[in-house]
């Protein structure tokens, strides 16, 4: 019976270790590919200047054919725009305002085009960026990347506990450690990322602050759970 439980524990540990590779891979891709590409694209867009053609900004007069403003779960915000020469584009937005909700079929707008995609749409003095417009929000991406890294570390920690025979017992249980650390990591990464974005800190400040904070909180929580389970173990 003991050997069966031990074998089952090792199997769980190996499975957790393998599954932890998924967020670890996502974390690596976000830090090495996603973030650099996003920053580079924003810098190229910010440096682009108006010109008739090429890798630069153009402004085109377009007409509004149709709009979709669907709020709530599964929301959808888009506008179908066309030019006199029958060129049509479906432009997606992240929210209905400030311009999309005011547009009506037949309205004339000015579209800013860069690298073949519409970046902004404007009518009179109202302008709204599309979902394709590069944004200077690398801190948010760093928060997501940091969270996936912490998720991988959490999974590997539990994998090691199961392989060592401590999994499923205090404090290495989902209720005692797993869920609090998962929620805490998500809140910490989100809070630090949003704060860094609002303050204007560089994106690397997010993992520099969030990782030590979560690691310290995990250590303190682990020690606390050990003290709570120590009397039960003694009995």
C-alpha positions as CSV (number, residue, x, y, z in Angstrom):
1,X,0.0,0.0,0.0
2,X,2.8,2.4,0.9
3,X,4.7,1.5,-2.3
4,X,1.5,2.2,-4.3
5,X,1.0,5.6,-2.7
6,X,4.7,6.4,-3.3
7,X,4.5,5.4,-6.9
8,X,1.3,7.5,-7.3
9,X,3.0,10.5,-5.7
10,X,6.0,10.2,-8.1
11,X,3.6,10.0,-11.0
12,X,1.8,13.2,-9.9
13,X,5.2,14.9,-9.4
14,X,6.4,14.0,-12.8
15,X,3.0,15.1,-14.4
16,X,3.2,18.5,-12.5
17,X,6.8,19.0,-13.6
18,X,5.8,18.4,-17.3
19,X,2.8,20.7,-17.1
20,X,4.9,23.4,-15.5
21,X,7.0,23.5,-18.7
22,X,4.1,25.0,-20.5
23,X,3.9,28.3,-18.5
24,X,7.7,28.3,-18.4
25,X,7.8,28.2,-22.2
26,X,5.2,30.9,-22.5
27,X,7.2,33.0,-20.0
28,X,10.4,32.6,-22.1
29,X,8.6,33.5,-25.3
30,X,7.0,36.6,-23.9
31,X,10.3,37.9,-22.5
32,X,12.4,37.0,-25.5
33,X,10.0,37.5,-28.4
34,X,6.7,39.2,-27.4
35,X,8.0,42.1,-25.3
36,X,11.0,43.0,-27.6
37,X,8.8,42.8,-30.7
38,X,6.1,45.0,-29.1
39,X,8.6,47.6,-27.9
40,X,10.3,47.7,-31.3
41,X,6.9,48.0,-33.1
42,X,5.9,50.9,-30.9
43,X,9.2,52.7,-31.4
44,X,9.0,52.3,-35.2
45,X,5.4,53.6,-35.2
46,X,6.3,56.6,-33.0
47,X,9.2,57.4,-35.3
48,X,7.2,57.1,-38.5
49,X,6.5,60.2,-40.5
50,X,3.8,61.1,-43.1
51,X,4.7,60.2,-46.7
52,X,2.9,59.0,-49.8
53,X,4.1,55.4,-49.6
54,X,6.5,53.0,-47.9
55,X,7.0,52.3,-44.2
56,X,5.5,55.5,-43.0
57,X,2.2,57.1,-42.0
58,X,-0.6,57.9,-44.5
59,X,-4.0,59.6,-43.9
60,X,-6.9,58.4,-46.0
61,X,-10.4,59.7,-46.2
62,X,-12.9,56.9,-45.7
63,X,-16.6,56.4,-45.3
64,X,-18.3,54.4,-42.6
65,X,-20.4,51.5,-44.0
66,X,-21.3,49.7,-40.8
67,X,-20.5,49.7,-37.1
68,X,-20.9,47.0,-34.4
69,X,-21.0,48.0,-30.7
70,X,-21.6,44.9,-28.6
71,X,-20.9,45.3,-24.9
72,X,-20.8,42.7,-22.2
73,X,-19.4,39.2,-22.4
74,X,-18.0,38.5,-25.8
75,X,-18.1,42.2,-26.6
76,X,-17.4,43.2,-30.2
77,X,-16.4,46.7,-31.3
78,X,-15.7,47.3,-35.0
79,X,-16.4,49.5,-38.0
80,X,-16.4,48.7,-41.7
81,X,-14.8,51.5,-43.7
82,X,-14.5,52.0,-47.4
83,X,-12.9,54.3,-49.9
84,X,-14.2,55.6,-53.2
85,X,-12.2,53.1,-55.2
86,X,-14.0,50.2,-53.5
87,X,-11.3,49.4,-50.9
88,X,-12.9,48.1,-47.8
89,X,-11.5,47.3,-44.3
90,X,-13.0,46.0,-41.1
91,X,-11.4,47.9,-38.2
92,X,-11.5,46.5,-34.7
93,X,-11.4,48.6,-31.5
94,X,-10.9,47.7,-27.8
95,X,-13.9,49.7,-26.6
96,X,-16.8,51.8,-28.0
97,X,-15.4,55.3,-27.1
98,X,-14.8,58.0,-27.7
99,X,-15.5,57.8,-31.4
100,X,-16.9,54.4,-32.4
101,X,-20.2,54.7,-30.6
102,X,-20.9,58.0,-32.3
103,X,-20.3,56.8,-35.9
104,X,-23.2,56.3,-38.3
105,X,-23.3,54.8,-41.8
106,X,-22.3,57.4,-44.3
107,X,-20.0,59.4,-41.9
108,X,-16.8,60.6,-43.4
109,X,-13.6,59.9,-41.3
110,X,-9.9,60.2,-41.6
111,X,-7.9,57.0,-41.2
112,X,-4.2,56.8,-40.3
113,X,-2.6,53.9,-42.1
114,X,0.7,52.4,-41.2
115,X,2.2,49.2,-42.7
116,X,-1.1,48.4,-44.4
117,X,-3.2,48.6,-41.3
118,X,-5.5,51.3,-39.9
119,X,-4.0,52.7,-36.7
120,X,-6.4,55.4,-35.8
121,X,-9.8,56.8,-37.0
122,X,-10.7,60.4,-36.5
123,X,-13.8,62.6,-37.2
124,X,-13.5,66.3,-36.6
125,X,-11.6,66.6,-33.3
126,X,-12.4,63.1,-32.0
127,X,-9.8,60.4,-32.5
128,X,-9.7,56.8,-31.5
129,X,-7.0,54.2,-31.7
130,X,-7.8,50.8,-33.2
131,X,-6.8,47.4,-31.8
132,X,-3.8,47.4,-34.2
133,X,-2.3,50.6,-33.0
134,X,1.0,50.0,-31.1
135,X,0.8,51.1,-27.5
136,X,3.5,51.9,-25.0
137,X,2.3,49.4,-22.4
138,X,5.2,47.0,-22.1
139,X,4.7,46.9,-18.4
140,X,1.4,45.1,-18.8
141,X,3.1,42.5,-21.0
142,X,5.9,42.1,-18.5
143,X,3.2,41.5,-15.8
144,X,1.7,38.7,-17.8
145,X,5.2,37.2,-18.5
146,X,6.1,37.4,-14.9
147,X,2.9,35.7,-13.8
148,X,3.5,32.8,-16.2
149,X,7.0,32.4,-14.8
150,X,5.7,32.4,-11.2
151,X,3.1,29.9,-12.2
152,X,5.8,27.6,-13.6
153,X,7.8,28.0,-10.4
154,X,4.7,27.1,-8.3
155,X,4.1,24.0,-10.4
156,X,7.7,22.9,-10.1
157,X,7.6,23.5,-6.3
158,X,4.6,21.2,-5.9
159,X,6.2,18.7,-8.3
160,X,9.3,18.6,-6.1
161,X,7.1,18.1,-3.0
162,X,5.2,15.2,-4.6
163,X,8.4,13.6,-5.7
164,X,9.8,13.9,-2.2
165,X,6.7,12.3,-0.7
166,X,5.4,15.5,0.9
167,X,2.7,16.2,-1.7
168,X,-1.0,16.1,-0.6
169,X,-0.1,16.7,3.1
170,X,0.3,19.9,5.0
171,X,1.4,22.4,4.0
172,X,1.7,21.1,0.4
173,X,-2.0,21.1,-0.5
174,X,-3.9,23.1,-2.9
175,X,-6.0,24.8,-0.2
176,X,-3.1,25.6,2.1
177,X,-0.5,26.8,-0.4
178,X,-1.5,26.3,-4.0
179,X,-4.6,28.5,-4.3
180,X,-3.3,31.4,-2.0
181,X,0.0,31.6,-4.0
182,X,-1.8,31.4,-7.3
183,X,-4.2,34.2,-6.4
184,X,-1.4,36.2,-4.7
185,X,0.9,35.9,-7.7
186,X,-1.8,37.1,-10.1
187,X,-2.7,40.1,-7.9
188,X,0.9,41.0,-7.3
189,X,1.8,40.9,-11.0
190,X,-1.3,42.8,-12.0
191,X,-0.8,45.5,-9.3
192,X,2.9,46.0,-10.0
193,X,2.3,46.1,-13.7
194,X,-0.5,48.6,-13.5
195,X,1.4,50.8,-11.1
196,X,4.5,50.7,-13.3
197,X,2.5,51.6,-16.3
198,X,0.8,54.6,-14.6
199,X,4.0,55.9,-13.0
200,X,6.0,55.3,-16.2
201,X,8.6,52.9,-14.8
202,X,10.5,50.6,-17.3
203,X,9.0,47.2,-18.0
204,X,11.8,45.4,-16.2
205,X,10.7,46.9,-12.9
206,X,7.7,44.6,-12.9
207,X,9.7,41.3,-12.5
208,X,12.3,43.0,-10.3
209,X,9.6,44.0,-7.8
210,X,7.0,41.2,-8.2
211,X,9.2,38.2,-8.1
212,X,11.0,38.9,-4.7
213,X,7.7,40.0,-3.2
214,X,5.9,36.8,-4.2
215,X,9.0,34.7,-3.1
216,X,9.0,36.3,0.3
217,X,5.2,35.9,0.7
218,X,5.5,32.2,-0.3
219,X,8.3,31.6,2.2
220,X,6.3,33.3,5.0
221,X,3.1,31.4,4.1
222,X,5.0,28.1,4.0
223,X,6.4,28.7,7.4
224,X,3.0,29.7,8.8
225,X,1.4,26.6,7.4
226,X,4.2,24.4,8.8
227,X,3.5,25.8,12.3
228,X,-0.2,25.2,11.9
229,X,0.3,21.6,10.9
230,X,3.2,20.8,13.3
231,X,0.9,19.9,16.3
232,X,-1.2,17.6,14.0
233,X,2.0,15.9,12.8
234,X,3.2,15.4,16.3
235,X,-0.1,13.6,17.2
